[in-house]
Amino acid sequence: MQTQPTVWRETASATANRLTDLTVEEFLKFCKVPRPGFHTEKALAYFQSWADEHGFAHYRDEYGNFWMDVPATAGFEHYPKVILQAHMDMVCVATSDKEIDFETTGITAVINGNRMTADGTSLGADNGIGVASALAIVAGGVEHGPLRVLFTADEDVGLHGAAALDPAALDSDYLINIDLEEENEVCYSCAGNLRASMKKTVEMSPVTEAEHVWCVTVDGLMGGHSGMDIHRNRLSASVALMRMMQKAQEACGGLRFVQVKSGAAFNAITYTGSVTVAVAEDKDEAFKAAVEAQKAELLSQFPQEKMTVSVESVDACGVKAASTQESAHLIALVNYLPQGVLAMSPKIEGLVQTSSNIGVLQMKNGEIEVGTSSRSCVTADVDKLEADFTAESGKYGYTLSVMSKYPGWDGDPDSPLLMLSAKGYESIGVKARLVAIHAGLEPSWFSSKRPGMQMICLGPTLKGAHTTEETLYIDTLPPTIDVVLYCLQHVNEL
């Protein structure tokens, strides 16, 4: 006996509530597929098998993007083709007590009422829920014109899949990206981005008998998305640690880094991190006092944070550390790099124009990497940051590499497809917010590859993306689906 669909949102259509059940079902299956950035081979195999099972022609390009063509339902053959698009990769982070290899192991989703989270990891609803929504729509027995379902690779590590996509794959005048994270919003414009990696290899020498080794750990910060949350004045663990080390260095007359572990994702505001450092044994109390003093200063500057700081002694046997000069250079470089909002848009109230985030800070066995993600809708701002970072890191012997750089999407706030989506929200009693955002979205690349293509981005509410607190609000899926269906069934009017 077939069960009745869940009523997730009473104001949404019965079809959208039914498709929400199917979307959740598809997402839970997709959660079992390992898919960190640059390791999406298993996701590709999953899509190929899914398309074969449903009888849809499918393709993949050399980079690893995937798309399938879905024929129109009866009576809709004359409708213009629409592309439904999402990205297959996810940002993989875990709590400190969670042991998991994201390249071989999927994640475990947990549903509690209308909320979905993951067991000790990021959820990957960014953007797995967009993937699942598209699959549910094409498998859900609803009416639509011809569709191309496009799943791009490596979005969260720099929009690489979108950058590599052949313009021929964008064989439509209309594209709906399901990668926004707030219900009742439709996006028509977004920022460009620069990801820069500054690297250096330094010599390490044994810790002496006259030194003690300490591990300073910062934890409990809010973290977040370096585009969507950068304006919320959140403290980066990398910034906190290097400010503490600056004050400790001044108090102790120098220190030597053994290891630094603070952030591994360019586009995440780091919420936890640690430094292991060698300090002259007669400076132990000065070191701890300096850390404590900087902690108090930071908590006064960021009162919303619940930061915890631990300082623990480490066995120095066999441990090697960088020189005091190289350690000072790393501290100076990180403290020079900007963190947070640099400029607000003079044209759109409340929109961040330019920002930068220290997302990667690692040192192990003398190998150092400092990685930043900078965003702006003004190309000149990004170019200036690139020049500044190159010059400053070069002063200390670091080599800067541009990991990715992509244009902004200067969309039309009056485009017919955008207006159609607004009507779709009106049909379910909602006045949509039409927004330009500071985060990067793949339409940045699509707009440069197919000028004039009308595009919108929308999606259900998702909080805490790129963190272990990532939460999907399932009851926001039905209105999102209703609007996508409205666009698909009225696109012939444009």
N, C-alpha and C positions, 0 to 999 in steps of 0.2 A: 504494500500500500504506500502510495506516495505521500510524503509528509508535506504539511502546509509550509509555505515560505515564512521566514521570520519577518515580522514587521519592524524593521530597524528605524524607520522614519515614517510617521503617519501621513505627513504632508507630501511624501514622495509617492510615485505611482506603484501599483502592485508589481509591474514589470521590473522597475528599478530595485524594489526590495527583493524580488526573486533573483535578479542578477547579482545582487550583493551577496546572497548566499553562495552563488556559484563563484563569485570573485574570491570570497574567503576560501572556498574549497580549492580553487586553482592556486591561490597564494600559499596555502599550507603544503601543497605538493611541491611548489617551487622552492619553499624554504629548505627542502631536503637537498637541493642542488647547490654545491659549493660554487661561489661566483665572486671572489674578491677581484678587484681591479687587476688587469693584466693576466688573469687566470679564469677566463670565462668559457673554456673549451667544453666543460660539462653542461653549461647552460645552452650552448649551441646544439649539442647532441640532444638535449631535452626538447628544444624547439623543433628540431628536425623530426624527431619521433612524434611530437604532438601534431605537427602539420600533416605528416603521413597518415596518422590515425584518423584525422578529420578530412582527409582528401584534398588538401590545399596545396597548390604548387608553391614551392619555396626555394629560396636562394640564399647564398651567403657570399660575401666578397672576400678578397684576400686578407683584409684586416681582421675580419671576424664579426662584422655586422650581419644581421639576419633579417630577412623579410619574407612574408608570404602574401600571396594575392588571393583575396576572398571574393568570389563572384557575387553580383547583386542578387538579392532575393526577387522573386517574381513581381513584376510591375515596377521595379526600381532600376531596370537596366539602363534607362536613359539618364540617370542621375550622374553628375560629375563624380569622378573618383576622389575619395578622401583618404588621407594617410592618418592612421592611428599610430602614435609613436611613444615609446618609453625606452629606458635603458636597462640593460640586463645586470650590470655589475652593482655591487654594494660596498659601502665602507664597512670594514670589519674591525670592530673593537670589542674587547672583552673586559670584564671586571678582573681585578688583580688576582682573585682566587679561582678564576675559570681557566682550565687547561683545554685548549682547542686549537686544532690546525685547520684554519679556514680554507686552505687549498684542497683539503680532502673531506671535510666534514661540513654538513649543512647546519643550520641553526634550528633551535626548538622554539616555536612560537607558543605563547601562553595567552589564552582568551579569558578575560574576566569581565563579564557583562558586555558593554559596548566598547571595551578597550582591548587592544592586543599589544603585547610586549614580547620580549624574548627572554629566555632563561640565561642570564649572565652575559649576554652579548647585545650588539646592535641588532635591530629587527630586520633591516633590509627592506622595509616597506618603501624606502627611498632606493630604488624605484620599482621594487618588485610588485607593489600594489598596482602600479600603472600597467605593468606587464599582465598581471592577473586580470585586471579590469578589461583590457583589450581582448584577452583570450575568452573571457566570459561573454563579452558582447558578440564576438563572432561565432561562439558555440551555443549561444543562448536562445536561438530561434526568434530573433527580432528582425524587423524589416530595415533594410539599408541598401544603398547603392553599392557600386563596386568599391572595395576597400583594399588598401595595402597596409598591412600590419608590420611596422618597422621597429625592430629591437636593436638598438646600438650598443656597442661595447665600450667599456672604459670611460664612461662619462665622469665618474667621481674622481678619477685620477688625471683629469685634464681635458675632457671632451675629445679624446683621441679618436674614438670611433666615428663621431660626427665629422671630425676634421678629415678623416681618410675616406669618407663616403663619396662614391661617384655621384655627381649631380643627376645622372640618369636614374638613380634609385628614387629620386624625389619627383616621380612622374605624376604630379598632381598640382592643382592650383590651390589646394586646401590641406592644411595639416593641423591635427589636434594632438598636442603634447600633453600627456597625463603625468606631469611631474611637478605640479605645484603642491603646496603643503598647507593650504588654508581653504576651507569650504567657502563657497559664495564669492570667491575671487577668480577673476580671469586676467591673466597677464598678457601684455602686448609688447613688452620691451624689457631688456635686461642688460646687465653690465658685461663688458669684456674682462679678460683675466690674464694675469702673468704669473706663472709658477717658476720660481728661481731656486736653484739648488747651489749652495756655496760649500765647496768641499776642500779639505786639506788633510794630509797625512803628517803627523808629528811624531817625533822620537819620544819613546817612553824609557824611563830609568827606574830602577828599584827604589821603593820607599825605604828610607833610612831608619835606623834605630831612634833617631831624634825626632821622628814624625809619628803622629797618630793618624789613623784613617777613620773618617766619619762618613756616614750615608745620611743625607738630608732628603726626606721625602715630603712632597706636597701632594695632598689628596683632597677630595671632597669638593672641588670646584664645580661650577655649573657647566662649564664647557659649552659646546654648541657648534652650529654651522657658521663658518667664517663669512658667509654672505648674509644669511637670513638673521643671524643673531649678533652680528658685529656691532650694531648700534646699541646693544643692551648693556654696555659697560661691564662686560664680564672679564674677569682676570684670567690671563693665560698662565698655566703652571710654568711654562718656560720663562716668561717674564718674571714671575715670582721668584723662581730659583736663581736667576742671574742677578736680580736685584739683591737677593740675600748674599750671593757670593761676592758682589761688589762691595757691600758693607763689610763682609767678613775679611775680604782681601785688604781693605783699608785698616781694619782693626788688627790684623795679624801680620801685616807687612808682606803679604804674599801667600799663595796657596797653590796646590798642584792637583789638577783633575786626574782622577783615575778612570772614571766612567760617567757618562751623562745619558740618561734615558728620559726624554720628555717629548712625546709626540711623534707619531709616525705617519700622520695624514696631513697633507698640505692644507686641506680645506676644513680642518676641524680645530676649534679653539681648545687647546689642550687643558684637560681637567685634572690630570695627575702626572707626576714626574719625579725623578730623583737625580741627585748628583752624588757621586762618591769622590771624596776629596782628601788629600793628605795635608796636614797642618802641623807646624812645629809643636812638639808636645807641651812646651811652656805657654802656648797660645790657646790651649783647649777651651778655657773659660771665656776668653775674649771671643773665640769663634762662636761658641754657643750663644753668648750674649748678643752678638751682632745679628745672628739669625733670628733670635727672638725679637729684637728691636725692629728689624725689617718686617717681620710677620705682623707686629702690631700696627706699623705704619700702613701696610697694605690693607689690612682689615678695616682701617679707618677710611681708606680711599675706596674700598669696594665693600660697603656694609652688607650688601645682599649675599655675599659669598659666605659659605660655611667651611672655610679652609681649615684643614688640619695640617700640622707640620710635626714631623718626628725627626729627631737627631739621634742616631744610633752608632755605637762604636763598631768598627769592622776589623777583623783579623788582618793584619798587614803582611802576614807571611807570604812571600812570593808575589806581592802586588807591585805593579809598576804604575808610574804616574808621569804626566806631561810636565814640562818645565814650568816654572812660575811665569815666564814671559809668554809662553803659548797659552797658558791658562788665562792670563790677563787679557791676551788678545781676543780669546773667545768671549770672555765676559764683556769686553768693550764692543765687540761686533754685535752681539745679541742686544745689548742695551742701546745701541745706536739704531737698530732696526725699528721702524714704527710698528705699533700694535693698536689696532682699532680704527676708528673713523678719522679720516684726514680732511675730508671736505663734504659738505652737504650740497645737494643740487640747488642752484639758484632758480631753477625752472619749475621743479615739482616739489611741493612742500612735503617734508618728512622723508624724502628719498636720499639715501647716502649716495654721494657722487663718487668718492674715492676712499678706499680703505686698504689696510694691509694686515696680514696675520702671519705670525711665526708658528707654522704648523709642524715643522720637523726640527728636532734638536737632539742629535745623537752623537755620542763619542764612545767608541769601543776599540780597544787595542790600537789606539792612536789614529783611528780613522774617524774624522769629524765631518758631520753634515749639518748645515743649517738651511732649512727650506722655508720659503715664504710663498704665500698666495696673496696677490694684490689684485684689486678689482677697481674698475672705473668705467663709467659710460663716456669718459673723455679720454681719447687715445693718448693725448699729450701727457696726461697725468701718469699713465702706465709707463710710457716711454721714459719719463723723468725718474720714476722709481727704479726702473731697470738700470739707468745710468748711475744713480746714486748708490745702489747696492753693489754694482760692479766696481765702482771706485773705492767704496769703503772696505769691502771684503778684500780687494786687491792690495790695500795698504798692509794687510796682515798675511798676505801670501795665499789667500783662498782663491780658488778658481770658480767663477760663476758660470753655470749652465742654465739656459732657458729650457725648462722641461716642457712647457707648453705656453702658447700665447694665442689668444683668439679674440676676434672682434666683438663689439657689442651688437645687440639687436635693437635697432632704432625703428621699432614698429609703429604702425599707424593707429592712433587712438580712435579713429573713426572708420576702421576697416569694416566692410560688410560682414565678414565672419565674426568679428568681435561683437558687432551689434546683434548678430543672430544669437550668439551665446547669451547675451544679456536678455534677449526675448525668451530664451530657454529658461533662464532663472525666473523671469516674470511669470512664466506658465505654471510654476510651482509656488508662486507667491513670494518670491525673493527678489530684492533689488541688489544685483550683483555689484561688487566693487571692481572696477576696471583699473588695473594697477601696472605700474612699471616697477621692477624690483632690482635690488642690488646683487642678487645671486646670479651665477652663470647658468644659462640654459642652452640646450643644444640648438634651438632656433637661431642662436648667434651664427653658427656655421651654416645652417640651412639657408638663412637669408642671404648669405654671400654666395652660395652655390646656385640658388634659384631666386634671383631678385624678382620681387613682385608677388611671390607666393604668400597667400594670406595664412597666418598662423595664430593660434591661441594656445595658452597653457592653462590647465586647471587641474584640480585634484582634490581628494579628501583631506581632512585635517590630520596632520602628522606633527607631533611635537618631539623635540629632542633628537632629530635626525643626526646621524654620525656619532651618537653616544649610546651607552648601555641603557639609557633611560628612554630610548626611542619608543614612542607610543602612537599607535594608529587608533583613531576614533572611528570605529566601524560604522556608526550611525550617520557619518557624513558621506559615506559612499553612495547611498541611494540618490540624493540630489545631484551629485556629480554625474552619476550614470544617466539620470534623467536629462541633464543638459547635453551630454554627449549624444544621446539618442535624438534629442530635439534637433541638434545640428545636422546629424546624419539624415534625418527624415525631412528637413526643410532646406538643405543645401541647394536644391534645384531652383530655389527662389532668388538666389544671389545673382 
